[in-house]
Amino acid sequence: MTEKLKKILFQKYLNNDCSEEEWQKVRACFSDSTSDHILHQLIELEMQKYLLKEVSIDQKLSEEMLGNIIGKINKDEDTKGTALKVKPFRFSYHRKSFQIAASTLFIVAISFSIFLSSKKKFMAGTAVVYIERTTAIGESLQVDLPDGSTVWLNNASKIKYPKDFSSRAREVFLEGEAYFDVANDTSKPFIVHTAGIQTKVLGTSFNINAYDELSSVEVSVIKGKVEVSDSLNSFGVLEKDQQITIDKHSKGFLTNEGKSRSAIGWREGRLIFDQATFREIKSVLHKKYGVAIEFENEQLKNCRFTAEFGKDDKPLAILDMLNLLHGTSYRTENNVIIISGNGCETNLN
């Protein structure tokens, strides 16, 4: 991990803006002494912010500096009896008098030494017990989470969540597609991690589609609000009936209105394709019905379709309709459906 990223993560932790996943990274990257110089720099920057203001050093530093650095990192530790061994700390800011700087240095040195003395305990932490639930091809599953939230997993998907949520946040990890109905708890944000994207909510209903073979992550809000981001950037806040599609690699994104309902058609057994490529449809049919499909002409993967099918429609009936729409045909060889015909030049996915 780069030094720049370490600083960003640690600063997010101090600002109460660190997710559970990022918090684990903070623990990991500061578990050895090679990161101590970064902590020195961060503390010095904190001190500069206070010294640039006409405030009481005694009140501001003792309440905020010690509260932010010691109180947060040693939140569950009793540091009153900790033996202090002050380490040297060179502070480069000289606009204030030596007397103020001296008192500042003393508080900084104590703060920093308390952090270092308790770092081993902080890094040790408590092991989190996770539960994993998966679905096979053609299977969907309702999962009840410890906080009362409910998740519906689509075909060939997996969700991992802690047996007990932490006191700070409710975090789960998704592979594939799922619909979430999140119990309201303003004190504990609900965060879904999938393919490097985080979706953060307090209480709402939304769908996430992030299968591995897809080049994008799609988040659709049914009600409420969600914030979508990665480790460095926020892609914005979505409200009811809004949808965002984020490229997994470039992190470019596109927002749409009024498409959220079609994104959860799978919960009722319906298949709703809105400008979906043949490649995407192939993946959906495989996960739902277990059929193997190949393209005789690779450019067929780029062709797009808009169509809707009911829960009673069979895979061959669906293929018949798609082939009719595009003028293609198919045959079966060794239990593999092979589609042939003219392809499409543009590959938008």
Secondary structure, DSSP 8 states (H G I E B T S, - for coil): --HHHHHHHHHHHHTT---HHHHHHHHHHTSSGGGHHHHHHHHHHHHHHHHTS---HHHHIIIIIIIIIIIHHTTTS--TT-------------SS-HHHHHHHHHHHHHHHHHHHHHHHHHHH-----EEEEE--TT--EEEE-TTS-EEEE-TT-EEEEESS--SS-EEEEEEEEEEEE----TTS-EEEEETTEEEEESS-EEEEEE-TTSSEEEEEEEES-EEEE-SS-EEEEE-TTEEEEEETTT--EEEEES-HHHHTGGGGT-EEEEEEEHHHHHHHHHHHH--EEEESSGGGGG-EEEEEE-TT--HHHHHHHHHHHHT-EEEEETTEEEEES---S----
